[in-house]
Amino acid sequence: MIRINENYTKLKASYLFADIAKRVSAYVAANPAKPVIRLGIGDVTEPLPPVCVEALHAATDEMARRETFRGYGPEQGYAFLREAVVQHEFAPRGCEVEADEVFISDGSKCDCGNIQEIFSTDIRLAIPDPVYPVYVDTNVMAGRTGANVDGRYPGVTYLDSTPANGYVPAIPSTPADLIYLCFPNNPTGAVATKAQLEAWVAYARKHRAIILFDAAYESYIRDPAIPHSIYEIAGAREVAIEFRSYSKIAGFTGTRCAYTVVPKALKAWDSAGNEHSVHALWNRRHTTKFNGVAYPIQKAAAAIYTDAGKAQTKALTDFYLGNAKLIRAAVAKLGLKCVGGDNAPYIWVNTGRDSWEFFDLLLSKAQVVCTPGAGFGKCGEGHVRISAFNSRANVEEALARIAAALK
Ligand SMILES: *Cc1c(COP(=O)(O)O)cnc(C)c1O
């Protein structure tokens, strides 16, 4: 009799987006004349930058000809992309990253989820709340937690992001081995200052821990004082892995390309106390279980590092930030407190009431869909996430309706 991995039975079913869909379709069925605008999604809406489309076409033509056809590429990614990443993302910020420390993949979701398997099952975890669900759920699957109790898993140190700490969690008073951080944050849109990241790096160095730094929204940072990479912090090369994605900078959510930086200076230990290279472990894992991102996709990603590509991705992220600015102003006018939206495409609204109640209010009074914060964790209660990923016309219409309904 084949048996299952029972850790999967500990997972709290994620009803969030299914619940939202159910409530929205029920509303639409009862009110067919009132079109609904969705500001709840975490997916981009605008098409690929033209440089990416041109590169995709050209690379596809190469694949069509015997002389330029390519089969399997390097599992870690083509050198042209790994080198472009170093030259355009890290070197200009003074970050010491080498091309062979960059692992190209088909998404940060997979990388954030897969990375935990190179570490022991009995390590101590520190994970933010509210949070991108991948960090917690992949550790539950791996057996690092107990069964869910009241929305939380024993075995996880939760890093509370609350109005009191400006949604940037404090360093825990107890040691942790693996620390997940995401800045600019999804869902809160909060960013961490250089001093705050320095404190995390110092904590990780003190406890010989590793920080997993999810920088998926780095391209939305506009405040010049906010670090884009954990490697802007001295000493981070010995204690941090960084995840980057082309999903939010260049609309690659359906195209799929990302990368993970694993510095060769990063060490972890076995039970006998022997030191191991985390880079070597991840290289082994990646080359064993992954066979590389499609050549045309890597060419499309590399195209964003041309002058035209840089201008186009800047215009794209500026466009979403323009939406975010309108949303922030509208929320402020309603007299509600919020964070995010200035260096991130999400606005985290402190609604001062139950987050599903506020969701229902926006849906029924304004036909606008947001995401109830409770779906991202205990500390998300009382909040909703409004996404700036939409057309300008939809954002303006949604805000006009909200203003009229809630005034
Ligand atoms: C969108 C997002 C990513 C990127 O995931 P991909 O798999 O590269 O599309 C990573 N982390 C967070 C928190 C995100 O919101």
The ligand as a Tripos MOL2 file, in Angstrom:
@<TRIPOS>MOLECULE
LIG
   15    15     1     0     0
SMALL
NO_CHARGES

@<TRIPOS>ATOM
      1 C1          5.6920   37.5030   -7.9140 C.3       1 LIG1
      2 C2          6.5850   37.0760   -6.8000 C.ar      1 LIG1
      3 C3          7.7300   36.3080   -7.0560 C.ar      1 LIG1
      4 C4          8.1070   35.9290   -8.4610 C.3       1 LIG1
      5 O1          7.7040   34.6400   -8.7580 O.3       1 LIG1
      6 P1          7.9920   34.0360  -10.1840 P.3       1 LIG1
      7 O2          7.8520   32.5640   -9.9470 O.co2     1 LIG1
      8 O3          9.3930   34.4190  -10.5950 O.co2     1 LIG1
      9 O4          6.9520   34.5690  -11.1280 O.co2     1 LIG1
     10 C5          8.5360   35.9640   -5.9900 C.ar      1 LIG1
     11 N1          8.2540   36.3570   -4.7310 N.ar      1 LIG1
     12 C6          7.1770   37.0970   -4.4550 C.ar      1 LIG1
     13 C7          6.9350   37.5300   -3.0600 C.3       1 LIG1
     14 C8          6.2980   37.4650   -5.4800 C.ar      1 LIG1
     15 O5          5.2130   38.2000   -5.1890 O.3       1 LIG1
@<TRIPOS>BOND
     1     1     2 1
     2     2     3 ar
     3     2    14 ar
     4     3     4 1
     5     3    10 ar
     6     4     5 1
     7     5     6 1
     8     6     7 2
     9     6     8 1
    10     6     9 1
    11    10    11 ar
    12    11    12 ar
    13    12    13 1
    14    12    14 ar
    15    14    15 1
@<TRIPOS>SUBSTRUCTURE
     1 LIG1         1 GROUP 0 **** ****
